[in-house]
Amino acid sequence: MDTNVKFESIRIPALPDVTVTGVVATPEWWPSGQRVGLVIGHDLAGGMDEPGLVTLQTALAARGHLVLRFNFPFAEQKKKRPDANNVLDRTFKTAVAAVLSDPENAPARMLVGGIGLGARVATRAIAQGLKVDAAFALGFPLHLSGKPGLQDVDYMYRIICPVLFVQGARDPHCRIDK
C-alpha cells in the first residue's frame, strides 16, 4: 500500500457560469502501475468533505489509484436542495472529463460511482452514454424514503458496464425486497 499520496484542489467548470471544487488524490508512482482512475460523487448531505467519502478516497489512492471527489453546485453553494438532474448530470460528466483531460496522466481504466445521490447521478450519466469500465453505487437510493412503490430505475437497463451495488439491509431508500 502506497502511503505517499498528493492531494490537490482543482476547479471544475460545471456550467458556463458555475465552477465547483474537486480534490484529486494522486499516488506517488502515478501514472505507472494499474492506472485506474475513480470519480466519486457525494450524497445529499455533507458535500465532498463527508468523512466517509474522504476516507474512501484516501484508501483508494493509498492503493495506487487516481481518485477525484468533487462538489455538486448545490453543495458548493451550501444549499440544502439538490440541483436539477441535468445540472447534476453535467457536473458529473465534466468531473470525469477533468480526470481524462491530460493524455499523459489519464487513467487506462475509469470507474465512477458515489454515495447515495452521487451513485444515482453516476449511473444516470452512464445510461446517457458516459463511457467507463465499471461503476459502484454505495447506498443507492432506489426510491424515496417510505415509498418503495415509486422507483425511478428504468434508465438502468441502458447501462452496459458492470455495476457493484453495496446496500445496507435496513436502508430506508432501498427496500431490497422491492
Solvent accessible surface area in square Angstrom, and as a share of the most:
residue,aa,sasa,rsa
1,M,160,0.71
2,D,29,0.15
3,T,108,0.63
4,N,87,0.44
5,V,32,0.18
6,K,125,0.53
7,F,94,0.39
8,E,84,0.38
9,S,79,0.51
10,I,42,0.21
11,R,133,0.49
12,I,0,0.00
13,P,84,0.53
14,A,0,0.00
15,L,37,0.19
16,P,125,0.79
17,D,127,0.66
18,V,28,0.16
19,T,60,0.35
20,V,0,0.00
21,T,26,0.15
22,G,0,0.00
23,V,17,0.10
24,V,20,0.11
25,A,0,0.00
26,T,27,0.16
27,P,6,0.04
28,E,89,0.40
29,W,180,0.63
30,W,26,0.09
31,P,49,0.31
32,S,67,0.43
33,G,72,0.70
34,Q,124,0.55
35,R,61,0.22
36,V,20,0.12
37,G,0,0.00
38,L,10,0.05
39,V,0,0.00
40,I,0,0.00
41,G,0,0.00
42,H,0,0.00
43,D,45,0.23
44,L,93,0.46
45,A,77,0.60
46,G,59,0.57
47,G,6,0.06
48,M,14,0.06
49,D,93,0.48
50,E,24,0.11
51,P,111,0.70
52,G,46,0.44
53,L,0,0.00
54,V,49,0.28
55,T,91,0.53
56,L,46,0.23
57,Q,0,0.00
58,T,58,0.34
59,A,38,0.30
60,L,37,0.19
61,A,0,0.00
62,A,11,0.08
63,R,132,0.48
64,G,23,0.23
65,H,26,0.12
66,L,14,0.07
67,V,0,0.00
68,L,0,0.00
69,R,18,0.07
70,F,0,0.00
71,N,18,0.09
72,F,0,0.00
73,P,3,0.02
74,F,2,0.01
75,A,16,0.12
76,E,46,0.21
77,Q,85,0.38
78,K,182,0.77
79,K,118,0.50
80,K,186,0.79
81,R,198,0.72
82,P,59,0.37
83,D,30,0.15
84,A,63,0.49
85,N,84,0.43
86,N,109,0.56
87,V,28,0.16
88,L,3,0.01
89,D,9,0.05
90,R,120,0.44
91,T,0,0.00
92,F,0,0.00
93,K,68,0.29
94,T,30,0.17
95,A,0,0.00
96,V,2,0.01
97,A,56,0.44
98,A,36,0.28
99,V,14,0.08
100,L,74,0.37
101,S,83,0.53
102,D,61,0.31
103,P,118,0.74
104,E,140,0.63
105,N,66,0.34
106,A,16,0.12
107,P,12,0.08
108,A,78,0.60
109,R,140,0.51
110,M,9,0.04
111,L,45,0.23
112,V,0,0.00
113,G,0,0.00
114,G,0,0.00
115,I,39,0.20
116,G,6,0.06
117,L,22,0.11
118,G,0,0.00
119,A,0,0.00
120,R,28,0.10
121,V,0,0.00
122,A,0,0.00
123,T,0,0.00
124,R,24,0.09
125,A,0,0.00
126,I,11,0.06
127,A,11,0.09
128,Q,90,0.40
129,G,39,0.38
130,L,31,0.16
131,K,163,0.69
132,V,23,0.13
133,D,59,0.30
134,A,22,0.17
135,A,4,0.03
136,F,20,0.08
137,A,0,0.00
138,L,43,0.21
139,G,26,0.25
140,F,4,0.02
141,P,27,0.17
142,L,30,0.15
143,H,8,0.04
144,L,114,0.57
145,S,62,0.40
146,G,67,0.64
147,K,102,0.43
148,P,25,0.16
149,G,74,0.71
150,L,114,0.57
151,Q,68,0.30
152,D,90,0.47
153,V,31,0.18
154,D,108,0.56
155,Y,17,0.07
156,M,40,0.18
157,Y,189,0.72
158,R,145,0.53
159,I,26,0.13
160,I,163,0.83
161,C,21,0.12
162,P,94,0.59
163,V,40,0.23
164,L,112,0.56
165,F,94,0.39
166,V,77,0.44
167,Q,45,0.20
168,G,42,0.41
169,A,102,0.79
170,R,226,0.82
171,D,29,0.15
172,P,75,0.47
173,H,75,0.33
174,C,12,0.07
175,R,104,0.38
176,I,118,0.60
177,D,108,0.56
178,K,120,0.51
